[in-house]
Amino acid sequence: MKKLLIVLALSLLGAVAANAQTVYSCQYKSDADVKVYVTEYKSDADLVVYKCGYKSDAQGNKGLWYFVEYKSDAKKKIYFVDYKSDADIVIYFTQYKSDAGWQNKSKLYKME
């Protein structure tokens, strides 16, 4: 019974880690999964993003991003574009974790 519980616990931890929003900022647009434009205004954003200090804080597709150093460690590879019209999603960086989240849920699938 203990073995079964341990296996289930490890499986759940793995599922949570696999769903984390770990992102890598690409140098080239062609390497990216998603093109991102950063807006100065929260009201213009599809997604409000909070940069997490720890990978364990970046869970789910909720705008809690942890930037990784290596492309292979990322769930999503993003490229920051200069023009809003070139972007797949528009984001706003917030200083508060509680503000993070989707404002335009029709684009949620792009970060899954």
Number of C-alpha atoms within 10 A of each C-alpha: 5 7 8 9 10 11 11 12 12 12 12 12 11 11 11 14 17 14 14 23 26 25 22 23 22 19 12 10 15 11 14 18 17 20 22 21 22 22 17 11 11 18 12 15 20 22 24 28 25 22 19 19 12 10 17 13 15 24 19 17 18 18 26 24 24 22 21 16 11 11 18 11 13 19 19 21 23 24 21 20 16 11 12 16 10 13 17 19 20 24 26 21 19 15 12 11 15 11 15 20 19 18 16 14 10 9 15 17 8 13 19 12
